[in-house]
């Protein structure tokens, strides 16, 4: 009985220490994808903010993924 009470108390204390999962609106600003990111993973030939260059990059990346053009 004492062991069960100790386990219940331990589980209760662990549940109280969990961090709140609240969305921080300041960090998560919703912008269009073509506006770009400020990191090192951005494509070199693409200009952030230019929607036409964004669409051109998407077309060039998807060329090798089309099964109809790969199969002879």
C-alpha positions, 0 to 999 in steps of 0.5 A: 500500500505504501509503495502504491502511494509513493508511486502515485505521489511521484507520478503526480509530481512529475505531471506538475513539472511539465511545461505549458505548450503554448504557441508563441505568436511573436516567434511564429509569424505566418508569411508566404513560403516564397518570402524565404527563411533566414538560414543556410538552407536557402537555395543559392539561385533563388532570391527571397521575396521574388515569387517568380524565382520561387516558382522556377525553383519549384519547377526545376526541383520537381523535374527529376521526380516526374515518373513519366519523364524518367521512364523510357 
